[in-house]
Amino acid sequence: MATNATTTEHTTIRQWAEKHNGVPGVIEEATTANDSRPLAIIWPENRSDANLREISWNTFFDHFELRQLALSYNTTDFKKDYEFVTRG
């Protein structure tokens, strides 16, 4: 049975992504009202996607904190389904 968790812990997020060969990134084509690029975890099969741009973990977490986000992800069965949610 799948279990979801939500975390704001940088180490947990980085370890989860790297365990599955993910790297931090932003979605280039999408913009929001404040012109900030949505964050993303870029998986190996998506690295050639022109809409995704890899960024450093430091930059990723700077934006993550600035936007007061948390990561909701599956803790048991790895699926590339995840969501950035607003802390609440």
GIGIQUI-V102379 format. One record per run of one state. SS is the DSSP state (H for helix, E for strand, C for the rest). FROM is the first residue (numbers start at 1). TO is the last residue. If there is no record, write none. Layout:
{{SS,FROM,TO} {SS,FROM,TO}}
This chain:
{{C,1,3} {E,4,7} {C,8,9} {H,10,19} {C,20,22} {E,23,27} {C,28,38} {E,39,42} {C,43,43} {H,44,46} {C,47,51} {E,52,54} {C,55,56} {H,57,66} {C,67,68} {E,69,74} {C,75,81} {E,82,86} {C,87,88}}
